[in-house]
């Protein structure tokens, strides 16, 4: 069967390929405690070990029991949009009217809608290298071309305004950024973000910022939404990370007013509306007690970061830029191996610790880099360090 040419530009999602390999090894006798083995420790997937809080789960159950499972408007429940608007005001001091907020079927649907509405064949979109692979594939799926610009540790693995200005061509349509970033856990400094937005605006382009980890910021210098720099900035967010609702497939967009109608039309045709149950449950995310729980969890993630980064450096990994957000460490493994892909598979087999090689995230020296997720418990992180030490010292 003939496939569409756009699939030629969509690479495998190597994160998930590695996850499958880790699961296969985990089913072997070597990982079976009943047979004297050691269980696999998964530090490869960006999924918090905290699930949705009890209040959110109760709200979902109440929604089902009351039969509130009908379609919602494509833009989402107005009550939920109002809650998100209030969250921006209370958390970031921003006035984001609910009319600019669109609830989506996860951040993935938000990115798909934005890319389909804004990009087409012949367009180029500037992105950092390294970056989350699916983001560039959303651009490619809209028949546009992602242009990856090398971003090293000296610039926090993030695009600079100078790079944007130098790389801009008549075909450039805009930039797609992420702050905090997956895989690096680093954010764009506020003054640099403001300069990028201004440069893109001056050239008639569009700025999209993936902010799904914005709630999980640990440094007061960062943790500011790009929405502060103008109503023309498009922000993508999610209930998966800070709000602990992975698998519920619920996210949102903040859009310029002129884009709300066109994206609503796209959503109506592509998926009608986000999950009604997930939306009703998400209303409970913004209750004071639930927010307090999320802040407790954020403090726990910060404590994990503060424990794992020096432990990895003591083992001989290089962490040139400690993460200021999200729950990832981007570390150089070249002291131990010439290829991070081989290194990660070796650690799966010998230490029973699953990590993610850099192959997914870019082209710039990807073979040097490994992503570790500290979304797992502190006990698991400490045990993983002990196992890695045993193997590496041997």
C-alpha positions, 0 to 999 in steps of 0.5 A: 500500500502506498504511504503518504510522503510525509511519513518519510519525515517521521522517524521512529520514537526511539524513547518508546523503542528503548522502553519496549526493550527494557520491558522485555528484559524486565520479563526475563529471569534475571529481573525476577526477584522470585528467581533471585533477580533484580527488578528493572528500575525505570528512569527512562519515561517522563511520567511522574510516580504521583498519580492524579490526587484523590480529589481528581479521582473522586471528581471523575467518579462523580462525573460518571455516576451522574452521567455527565459524559456527553460531548462538551464544546470543542473549546472545552468546558467554560468552567475549566477555562475559567479555572485555568485563567484564574490559575494564571492570575494567581500563579504568574500574575498574568491576565489570560482571559478564558476566551483565549484558552482552548482545552485539547485532547492532551498537549499533543492535540494542542501542538497538532492543531497549532501546526496544522493551522499555521504551517504548510509545505515550504514553511520552515520552523526554527527549533533547538537541538536538542529538543523533544522529538515529537515536537519537530514531527508535529511540524513535519506532519503539517508538511513544513520543515523543522530546522534544528539549530545547535544549542550547547550548554553555554546557552543552556541548550536553548535557542538564543535571539542571535541564532533566531535572527541569523537563521531566519530566511524568507521561508521561516514561519516561526519558532517552536520552543520548550521552557522548561525543556524535555530532555534537558530540564532547562529554561529560557531566561526571561530576557532572552525569551522576550528578545526572541518573541520581539525578533519573531514578531518583527519578522512577521512570524509566530512564537509557539512555546511548549510550557507543559513543565512550567508548573515544575520550575525550581528556580525563581529566575525562571518559571515565568510564562512566555505569555507575559511577552505579548498576546501573540505568543501561543502557549501549549500546556498539559494536565499530565506533568504538574497536575499528575494526570498522565493518561487522561489526555488533557491539555490546553492552548492559550491563543491570540484571539484571532486564532481561537475560531480557526482552531475550534473549527479544526478540533470539531472536525478532528476529534469533536472535543476532549474527554468530558470525564477528564475535563470534569475531573480536572476542575478539582485540580484547582481546589486549594487543597489540591494545589497544596498537594501539587506544591508538595510534590513539586518540592519532592521533585526538587529534592530528588533533583538535588540528590541525583545530580551530584550523585551522577557527577560523583559517578563520572557523568558530566551534567553541564547545566543542572535542570531548573525545571521538569524532571530530567537530567541531560548528562554526558556519558562519553567517559564510559562509552562512545555511543549512548545508545549502546551505553543505555542498552548495556545498563539495561542488561547489566544494571537493570536500570533503564535510561534514554539515549540521546538519539531521539533528541537531535543531531548535535553530538546525540551519541554523547548524551543520556536523559535520566528521568527523576520522576521515580521515587528517591529510593529508586534513584538511590538504588539506581545509582548504587547499581550503576556504580557497581557496573561502571566501577567494574 
